[in-house]
Amino acid sequence: MKWGRIVLRLTAISVFAFTAIGQTEDHFPDAPGGNNKYIPSTSCKTCHSRIYEQHKGSMHAMAFENPVFQAQYFKDVLPRASKELGFYKISRSCAACHMPVAYQYSKGRIVKKEFVDPKMAGVTCDFCHRISAYQGDTPGGGNFVAKPGMEN
């Protein structure tokens, strides 16, 4: 069993390295505090085409692009967040779930749609697989603990 995990991890590292070679730097925005980066979900489709296709059409993948979310967040929540502390906290939890990579990179300061890289919008495969814990009593509201990079 241990050897199976080692082979699987080495295979994943090899696939990542092979996939990353063809990527341009704009696919890997800098993460806060280091050189580790999240990778876009499109990098996963080479080996996981069926899962990628399922994800591509999912609510997770489209969490940011959802027009109802965008209208509510950018037209209702953000204007109130600048005036009311309660809405400021709500705006941060909205961003943490609907655009988690941009949320982490901007330290929770998403005030314009243009701040979100379309390749990394929504809940990406790599981001979700990097969640290692949550803060508080129960998960929810963007209280995840995740960091980019190969270690996990």
N, C-alpha and C positions, 0 to 999 in steps of 0.2 A: 504494500500500500504506500509506503513512504517513497519508494522509487517512482511510483506512478505520479505522485505529486511533484517530484523533482523534474521528471520528464515534462509534465504539463507546464510547470513554471518556465522551464528552459524554452519550450516551444512558444509560449506566450511572449517571452522576451525576444526571441528570434523574430516572431511575426511583427511585434512592435517595431523593432529595429528596421526590418525590411520595409514596413509600411511607412515609417517616418522618413526614410531616406528620400522618398519621392515628394514629401510635403514641403511646401514653401514656408518661410518663417511666419507669414500672416496666419497660418493655420494654428500656430502655437503662441498665443499671446503670453506675455510674462505673467507669472503668478506673483502674488505679493510675497516679498521676503525671500526670493530665491529664483533659481533657474528652472525649477520643475514646472511643467506645463500640463494642462489637460489636453487630450487629443480629441478632435471632432469625431462624431459618430460615423461619418463616412469612412474613416480609417478602419472601422470594424467590419465593414461589409465584405471585404475580401475573403475572410474566413467564416464569417457568420452571416451569410447573405440572407437567409430566411429570417433570422432574428432581427437583422437590420431592417428588412422590409416591414416586419411587424412593428418595430419601434418607430420607423419613419412616419407611419400613419397614426401613431398613438397620441393620446392626450399629453403624455409626458413630452414627446418630441415637439408638439405644437403648443406647449404651455405658454410660451411668450407670444407666438403669432396669433393666438386667439383674439379676434377683434373685440369680443366682450371684455376680456381682461384688459386689453390695451386702452379701450375707452374708459373703463372704470379707473384704472390705475393712473393714466396720464391726464385725464380730464377731471376726475373727481377726487381721488385719494391724494395725489401729490399737491394740488393747490391747498387742500385742507391741512396737509402735513406740515406745510410751511407756517401754519398759524396755530395748530393744535398739537400738543405733545402726544396725545393718544393716537392721532392719525399718523404721526411720524413713526411710531412703533408699528402700526399696521402696515405702513408703506414698506418698511424694512422686511417684514415677514412675507408680504406679497412678492417682493423682488427675490427674496431668498429661495422661494419655491418655483417661481415662474421663469427665472433667469439666474440660476444659482452660480454659474461660472462668472458671469458679469458682476453679480452681486459680490462674490469673493474678491475679484480683481479690483473692484472700485470701493471696496470696504463699505458696501451698502449704500452707496451714493449714486443711484440710478435716477436721473431726473429727465433724461431725454431718450427717446427710442434709439437715436443714433449712437448712444453709448454702448449698445449691445451688438456684438459681432454676430451676424446672421448664422455663421458656421457653428457658433457655440451657443445659440439661443435655445431656450427650452431646457429640458433635463437631458443632458447628453449621456450616452452609455458610460463613458469613462468617469464622468462626475459621479453618477449613481454608484458605480462599482468602487469608488473611493470613499464612500461614507463608512466610517468606522465606529461611530457612536453618536449620541445625541446629548445635549445639555439639558438638565432639568429632570423633572419626574417622568414625563412621557414624551415620545417623539411627536413633532408637529409644529407648524408655524415657522419652519425654517431653522429649527434649533439643532440641525445636523452638525456633525464634525466630519469634515472631509478635507483632504489636501491632495494636490496633484503629485504625480511622480510614479515611478515604477514600484517603489516599496509600498506594501500594504499587507 
